[in-house]
Amino acid sequence: MPEVIARWFKYFPAGKLTPPQILLFVAAILLLAPQLAHPQETENQLATKSQVKSPESELIAEGEGCFGHFHIYVGSWWSKLYTGGVEYDHHSWGNFVGARMDYVAEALPVALLSEPAKTDAYGDPLTQTKQLVPGVGISPVGLRMMWRSKRSIRPYFITKEGLIIFDKKALSSDATYLNFLLQFGLGVQARLTPRLDLRAGLGYIHFSNAFIVPSNPGLDVMSYNSGLSYHFGK
């Protein structure tokens, strides 16, 4: 822009400009200024965008089984639960006690309950025969705390809360199809590639109907799990 102004005054010395020439000069400035400023704005915008990093998030394909029972809130000891699905983790809440705080949501399109084929209202078996009861689950509320989040080996604590529903009344014919689901776990996530991790852990799974009906056998199990994690935004 300064070169344009200097060139203009070279041909039209100060004090010798006519009103039409002045108007033409102002119009030229108004036309050229946005075009000269636009590249600078674009560069600034690009610089700003380059400084903004997308939040860390990942999608995990996982499987889970059980190897024992607790007896905390429930009365059933004779059933086992196996699940498979996907979990989404998103870095949402900064850091706390040295751990990265992630929002967690989980969908379980595969849930298999191995239970006695016949039980009483308390979930006690009336036969030695077992049956498999299929179901699905969803946990829209969860939290993961991950330590050493930039390292190749990363320990974590996780909790998930949601619902699980079976195609038969679970644990007792007097109970319900729909149950509340609660999970806690500890584990380690190990880097395989810049985008892939291997995850393995141990946990606690509880489901029951919270006495929606009088019969509420419920189930508490010790679980193991493993999965492959794919990272986005890197």
C-alpha positions in Angstrom: 0.0 0.0 0.0 2.7 2.6 0.8 4.3 2.0 -2.7 0.9 2.6 -4.4 0.5 5.9 -2.5 4.0 7.1 -3.3 3.5 6.3 -7.0 0.2 8.1 -7.1 1.8 11.3 -5.6 4.7 11.1 -8.0 2.3 11.6 -10.9 0.0 14.0 -9.0 2.1 16.2 -6.7 0.4 17.4 -3.5 -1.7 20.5 -4.1 -2.3 19.8 -7.8 -5.0 17.1 -7.4 -8.4 17.9 -8.7 -11.5 16.7 -6.8 -12.2 13.8 -9.3 -8.6 12.7 -8.9 -9.0 12.8 -5.1 -12.2 10.7 -5.3 -10.5 8.3 -7.6 -7.5 8.0 -5.1 -9.9 7.3 -2.2 -11.8 4.7 -4.1 -8.5 3.0 -5.1 -7.5 2.8 -1.4 -10.9 1.4 -0.4 -10.7 -1.3 -3.1 -7.1 -2.3 -2.5 -7.1 -2.3 1.3 -9.3 -5.4 1.8 -7.4 -7.3 -0.8 -4.1 -6.5 0.9 -5.4 -7.2 4.4 -7.0 -10.5 3.5 -3.9 -12.6 3.1 -2.7 -11.3 6.5 -5.9 -12.3 8.1 -5.8 -15.7 6.5 -2.2 -16.3 7.7 -3.3 -15.3 11.3 -6.3 -17.6 11.1 -4.1 -20.5 10.0 -1.6 -19.8 12.7 -4.4 -19.8 15.3 -5.8 -23.0 14.0 -2.4 -24.7 14.0 -2.1 -23.9 17.7 -5.5 -25.5 18.6 -5.1 -29.2 19.2 -8.0 -31.5 18.9 -9.0 -33.2 22.2 -7.6 -36.6 22.8 -10.2 -39.4 22.2 -10.1 -43.1 21.4 -12.4 -46.0 20.5 -11.8 -49.3 22.1 -13.1 -52.7 20.9 -13.2 -54.9 24.1 -14.2 -58.2 25.6 -14.9 -59.1 29.2 -15.4 -62.2 31.2 -15.6 -63.3 34.9 -13.6 -65.6 37.1 -15.2 -65.3 40.5 -17.9 -63.8 42.7 -18.3 -61.2 45.4 -21.1 -61.2 47.9 -21.7 -57.5 48.6 -25.2 -56.4 47.5 -26.5 -59.7 46.0 -27.5 -63.3 46.7 -26.6 -65.1 43.5 -23.3 -67.0 43.3 -24.0 -69.4 40.5 -24.1 -67.2 37.3 -21.4 -65.7 35.1 -21.5 -62.7 32.7 -19.6 -62.3 29.5 -19.7 -59.1 27.3 -18.3 -57.7 24.1 -18.6 -54.2 22.7 -17.1 -50.8 22.1 -16.0 -48.0 24.5 -15.5 -44.3 23.7 -13.1 -42.2 25.8 -12.7 -38.5 25.5 -10.4 -36.2 27.4 -13.0 -33.8 28.9 -12.0 -32.6 32.4 -8.3 -31.7 32.6 -6.2 -33.5 35.3 -6.7 -34.5 38.9 -4.1 -36.1 41.3 -1.8 -36.5 38.3 -4.3 -38.3 36.2 -6.0 -37.3 32.9 -9.8 -37.2 33.4 -11.7 -38.8 30.5 -15.5 -39.1 29.8 -16.4 -42.7 29.0 -19.4 -44.2 27.2 -19.9 -47.9 26.4 -22.2 -50.0 24.2 -22.4 -53.7 24.7 -24.2 -55.4 21.7 -23.1 -58.8 23.1 -24.0 -59.9 26.7 -24.3 -63.5 27.7 -25.5 -64.6 31.1 -24.7 -68.2 32.1 -27.2 -69.0 34.8 -29.1 -72.0 36.3 -32.0 -73.1 34.1 -34.3 -73.0 37.1 -34.0 -70.9 40.3 -36.2 -69.6 43.2 -37.0 -66.0 43.9 -33.6 -65.4 45.5 -31.6 -66.8 42.6 -30.8 -70.1 44.3 -30.5 -72.9 41.8 -33.2 -75.6 41.7 -31.3 -77.6 39.1 -27.7 -78.2 38.0 -28.6 -77.5 34.3 -27.2 -74.2 32.9 -28.7 -71.9 30.3 -27.3 -69.0 28.3 -29.4 -65.8 28.3 -28.5 -63.2 25.7 -28.8 -59.5 26.2 -27.4 -56.0 25.4 -26.1 -53.2 27.6 -25.3 -49.5 27.5 -23.4 -47.3 29.9 -23.7 -43.6 28.9 -22.1 -42.3 32.1 -18.5 -43.1 32.9 -15.1 -41.8 34.0 -11.5 -42.9 33.3 -8.5 -41.6 35.2 -5.3 -42.3 33.3 -1.8 -41.7 34.7 1.4 -41.2 32.6 -0.9 -40.4 29.6 2.0 -39.5 27.3 4.1 -42.6 28.1 4.0 -46.0 26.4 2.7 -47.8 29.6 -0.3 -46.0 31.2 -2.2 -47.3 34.2 -5.8 -46.4 34.6 -8.9 -46.5 36.8 -12.4 -46.7 35.2 -16.0 -46.7 36.2 -19.1 -47.0 34.1 -22.8 -46.9 34.9 -25.8 -47.9 32.8 -28.4 -50.5 32.0 -28.4 -54.1 30.8 -31.4 -56.0 29.4 -31.9 -59.7 28.7 -34.4 -61.6 26.6 -35.5 -63.5 29.7 -35.9 -62.4 33.3 -32.4 -62.5 34.7 -31.4 -64.8 37.6 -35.0 -65.6 38.6 -38.3 -66.0 36.8 -39.7 -63.6 39.4 -37.1 -60.9 38.7 -36.9 -58.4 35.7 -35.6 -58.2 32.1 -34.0 -54.8 32.7 -31.3 -54.3 35.3 -29.0 -51.5 36.4 -25.3 -52.1 35.5 -22.3 -50.8 37.5 -18.6 -51.5 36.7 -15.2 -50.6 38.3 -11.8 -51.5 37.0 -8.1 -51.1 37.1 -5.7 -51.8 34.2 -2.9 -50.9 32.0 -2.8 -49.6 28.4 0.3 -50.2 26.4 1.3 -48.5 23.1 1.6 -50.7 20.0 1.8 -48.0 17.3 1.1 -44.2 17.4 -2.6 -44.9 16.9 -3.1 -48.4 18.5 -2.9 -49.5 22.1 -3.4 -52.8 23.8 -5.5 -52.7 27.0 -5.9 -55.3 29.8 -7.4 -55.0 33.2 -9.4 -56.5 36.1 -12.6 -55.3 37.5 -15.9 -55.6 39.4 -19.3 -55.9 37.7 -22.6 -55.6 39.5 -26.1 -55.7 38.0 -29.5 -55.9 39.8 -33.0 -54.4 39.4 -32.8 -52.3 42.6 -36.0 -53.9 43.9 -38.2 -52.6 41.1 -39.9 -55.9 41.9 -39.6 -57.9 45.2 -37.4 -60.5 43.6 -33.9 -59.0 43.2 -31.2 -61.7 43.2 -28.5 -59.5 41.5 -25.0 -60.5 40.5 -21.5 -59.4 41.6 -18.6 -60.8 39.7 -14.8 -60.4 39.5 -14.0 -59.7 35.8 -11.1 -59.6 33.4 -11.0 -57.6 30.2 -8.9 -56.8 27.2 -9.2 -54.7 24.1 -7.6 -52.7 21.3 -7.7 -48.9 21.4 -7.6 -46.7 18.3 -6.6 -43.0 18.9 -8.2 -40.1 17.0 -6.8 -36.6 16.5 -3.1 -37.3 16.4 
